[in-house]
Amino acid sequence: MKCSKIKQTKLFVKQEKGGEISPEKRAALNPHNLTVFLIESRKPTAKMANEMEELIGFLSSTSPQVKKAAVDIVRGLTGSEEGLQSLASYSETVLPSLSLLLGEKKEVSELATEALVNLSQNSDLAAKMIEIGLIKTTMDILYRQGCEITGLLVMLLVNLTQLDAGVESLLQVGDDKVQGLYVMKLVRSFCTSSSEKKDDPFGHVGSILVNVSKNKAGRTLLLDPKRGLLKQIIRQFDSTSLLRKKGVSGTIRNCCFEADNQLQNLLLISEFLWPALLLHVAGNKVYNEQDTSKMPLELGSALSIEREPVTDPEIRIQALEAIYLITLQGAGRRAFWSVNGPWILQIGYEEEENTKVMGAYEQIGSLLVKGNDTEEGSTQTSS
């Protein structure tokens, strides 16, 4: 079993029909005697290479009209594989140029960010973005008052944290004075922003947290009881947003890989942790008073009323894998028994139809039986 990470995001910006620059863009370029740059379905020639260099140079133009036209063309190129490859050859100049445009007005910064999101799917280009400090730039602009491209910047961070170097940069590893500050800011935004609106700019933060939690330093930060980050994140499991739910379930699961040495910190938030995990694998049954009498109040109350079914099997699997990682530890098994966890899983298993999810239930069942026998045997021996 390995830590999860979230797949990259792409905007799929396509080039215009016919493969040419629109008349409007051509007009914007003509006053400055710029070379008309064509997007053609053929291998780059020396002339095209010169045009690409000139195009990238226009990203730094003092003319807002020319700058906007140039970044729009670059953004269009990132919508095709050939365009991405052409731009990759000029990464040393195009990436810093696009990075500088993130602080411009929305009409320019939005196009530049979309281009960077698409370019960051290439791991080599993403690594170069991290090297030039793009994560710091992104965070600074993201939390600048009046930021109008929040959702795009968050998507860019999702892609950059696919790499270990990106996670370490976001964690600010090596700088003890500020280490963890960026992640704390993102968690706060994730937990205080509304997911009920159609536009949920911080919804993808859940995906960033999954990527952060695949790193040991990231898990240590999230599990630090003094910061209380995981406790805040868990509460987002109640969100109606599937994107947020997946982010939370993946983050909890990854954090549970530390159960062998941080079990106490996990159990410190058990009043939030057990409901978050068990409600998603408890089936649709409304539990009666006899069922809930041996459960904590928060868990029993939630199970005694009708609930929205968890239709996504990935969330159920991640919840079960998190439980498995906790119950690998003797103290974790005892804590699980204390909330009547095995009975809840039995009910959920009886209702389950997905074979992969059933396999995750069975994995815990085998562990509980084996673990119980072992503990009973050791108790008899010691007596």
N, C-alpha and C positions, 0 to 999 in steps of 0.2 A: 504494500500500500504506500503510495507516494502523496506528497502534498499537492493540492490542486493549484492551478493557476488559470486565470481567465483568458479566453481567446482575445486576439487583437481586434480593434475596431477599425472599420474602413468607411469612408464616406462615399466611395464609388462615384467620384466626379468624372463624368464622361466628356470627351472632346466633342466639339460641335460637329453637326452633320457636314459632310463634304470635306472635313479636315482642314478648313481654313479659318483664319482670324475673321471675325465678323466685321462688316463695314464700319461699325462704330469704333471698334478697337483700332482698325486701320487708320481711321481719321484722327484718332487720338495720337497715333504714333507719327503720322506724316509731318506735322509741324516741326518736329525735331529731326527730320531727315533720318529716321530710324529704319533699319533694315526690316522688311516685312518677314516675320518668322512663320513658316508653314509647318503644320504638323502632318507629316506624310507617312504612309505605311511602307517605309523602306529603310535600309540601313543608313546611319548618319554618314554624310560626306564631309569633306574638309570645310566646305562652304557652310553646311548646317552647323558644324562645330563652332565656327566663327560666329554664326547667328546666335547660338546658344550662349556663348560668352557675352555677346552684346546684350542679349535678353536679360541675363542675370545682372549685368551692370545697370540696367534700367531700374532694377529693384531699389537702387540707392539714389534714384533721380530726385532732384529738388522740385520737380514738377509733380504735384499730386495726381494730375491727370495721367501722366506717363507712368508713374509708379503703380497706380491702380490697374492700368491696362496690362502692365508687365506681370504683376502678381496674379492677375486673372488668367493669363496665358499659362504661367507656371502651374497654377492650381489645376487647369484643364489637362496639362500634361500628366499630372499624377493620377489621372483617371484611367490610364492605359498602361499595360506592361511595358510597351516600347518607350513610352514617355518617361516612366519611372527609371528605366535603365539608362536613358539619355541623361537625365538629371543626376543619377548616381555618379556618373563620370565627372561631374562638376560639384561634388558634395562639399569640397573644401571652401567653395565660395557661395554656393546656393544656400546651404544650411545657416551659416551666420547671417546672411542677408535676410532670409525669411525670419530668423529669430529676432532681428532688430525691428521687424515690422509688427511684432505682436503688441507693441505699445502704441501703435498708430490708432487713428479713428476706426470705428467699426467697419466701414466700407473697405478698408485695406486689411486690418488685423484679422477679420473673419476669413478672408480669402487665404491669407498667409497661414493661419492655423489649420484650415482645411487641408492645405498642401502638406503641412508638416505631419498631420494625422496620417495621411496616406503614405507619405515617405517613411514614417516610423514603423511601418509594417515590415520593412526590410531590416533585419537585425543588425547588419553592418552600419546602415545609416542611423539606426536608433542608437547604436553605440557611440557614433560620432556626435550625435546630438547631446548625449549625456556628457561626453568629454568637453564640449564647449559650454557646459553649464546651463543647458536648456531647462532642466528641472527647476533650478533656482529662478531663472527668468520667468518660467510659467507660474510658479507659486507667487512670486512678487506681483505679477500682473493679475493673477486670479483674485488676490486679496486687496487689490487696489480699489479704492472707492469708485463706484460707478462702472465696474467691469461689465461689458455687454456680451462677452463671448465665453461665459463661464462653462457652459456645457461642452464646448469644443476643447477648452483647455483641460478639462477633466478627462475627456476622451484621449487626449494626447498623453496624459500621465498614465492612463491605463496601458497604452502601448509601450511607453518607456519603462514601466515597471515589469514588463515581461522579462527583462534582463536583470541579473543579479546586481550589476553595476547601477542600474536605475533604481532598484530598491534601496541600495546602500546610499545613493545620492539623496533619495527622498527621506531616508532615515537620518540623514546628516551624520553618518558614522564618522568618527574621528574628531568631531567638534563637541566636546563634553558640555559646553555652555548652552548649546541649542539643540543637541541631539534629541530627536523625537518631536520637535516643535511643529514641523510641517505635518506630520501624521496626526498630531493632536488637533491641529486646525481643521484638517479634512474630516476627522471623526466628528468634531463639533458641528461642522456644516452639514454633514450627512445626517446627524441626529436632530438638528433643529430646523432643517428645511422641510418643506411640505412635499409629500409624495402624491398628494391627492390631485394636484394640478396636472394638466396634460404635459406641460413642460416641467421636467424634473431635472434641472441642471446638475444637481449633486447626486443623482441616482447612481451614476457609474462609479461613485466613490467606493461603493461596495465591492466592485471589481478590483479597484486599486488595493483595497484591504486584503482581498484574497491573495493578490500577488505579494503584498508585504508579508503576509503570514506564512508564505512558503519559505521565508528566510528566518533562520533561528533568532537573529537579532530582532527581527520584526515581531516574532512570537513573544519574545521576552518583554518587549515594550508593551505589547497589547495585554499581556498577562500581569503586568506590574500593578499590584493592588493599590499603590499610592496614586497612580494615574487613573485607574478605574475605566480604562478605555473599552475593554471587552464587555463590561457590564452595560455601558452606554450602547454599544453596537448591538448586543443581544435584543434590546428593546425594539429594534427596528424589524424584528421577525414578525411583528404584528402588522407591518405595512401591507397594503393591498397590492403593492408593486412587486411583480415577479422578479424584476431585475434586482431590487433591494433584497428580497428574500434569498435569492441565490447568492448574493454577495455575503449576506450574514451567515448562511448555512456553510458556505465554503470557508469563511474566516474561522468560524467556531471549530469546524472539522480540523483545519490546519493547526489551530492552537492546541488541539487535543493531542497532537504529536509530542507535546511537552509534558504529558500526563505522568511520565515516569519520573520527572524531577520537579514538576510544578503542580502536582495534583492538589496540594493544599490551596493554592491560589485559585484553581478551578472550582474547588468545593466551597470556597469562600463566597462565591456568587451562585451557589446551587439553587437558591430560591428563584433565580431568573433562568439559570442554565437548564435545569430539568424540565420546566414547562416548555421552554423553547425547543428542546430536542424531542420530548415525548409527545407533545400535542400534534406533532407532524407525522407520527408513526402509530398513533393510538386508534386508527380507524375512525369510522363515522358514528360509532355507537355513542348514545347518551348514557353515561355511566350512572348507576343508581347509588344510593347512600352507602350500601354495603361495599360496593366497589371502591368508593372514594374514602372510606373511613380510615384507611391506613396510609393516606397520601397527605402531603403538605396542603394547607388550605388553598394556596394559589393554584396548584395543579388540580386538586380535586374539584374546585369551583369551576375551572375552565372545562373540565371533562364532563361535568354534570349538565351542560347546556349544549344546544345544537351548535355545530361548528362548520365553517366553510371547509370543504374537502381539499386536501393538498393534492392537486392533480399532477404536479410535476414530479416524476419519479426521481429525478436527480436530487431534489431537495430531500426526499425521504431517504435515499441512499446515503447522502452526506450526514444526515442526522443519525442514522444507524451506525455509520462508521465512527462518528464522534463518540457515541455510546460505547462502541467496541473498544476504542482506544482508552477510554476511562476505565472500563471494567477489566482491562488487562491487569490493572493494579488491584491487589487485594482490598485496599481501603476504598478503591473506586467501586468494586463489586458490592461491598457492604453498604456503601452510600446508595447504590442503585437499588438494592433490596429494601432499604429503609423507606423508599418512596413508592414501593410496590411496583417497581419498574418491570420485573419479569411478567407480571400479570397484564400490564398494559401492552407489552410486546406480543403476548399471546393473543390478545383480542385483535390487535392490528394485523398480525400475521394471518389470522383466520379470514380477514376481509381482503387481504392483498391478492392481486391478480398478476402483477408484473413479476416475471421470473427473476430478474436481476435484483429487485428489491427483496423478494423472498429469500434469495441467497444471502443478502445482508442480515436479514432477521435470523436465519439459520446459523450464521457465523457467530452471532452473539449467544444464541441458544446453546451451541456446543461449548462455548467458553464458560458460560454460567454453570452448566452441568459439571464440566471438568473441574472448574475452579471450586465449586461447592464441595465436590468429592475430596479434593486435595486438602481443603481447609478442615473438613470434618476429620480426615485421616490424621492430620497434624495435631488436631485437638485431642483425639483419642490417644495418640502416641505420648503427648506431653502429660496427659493425666495418668 
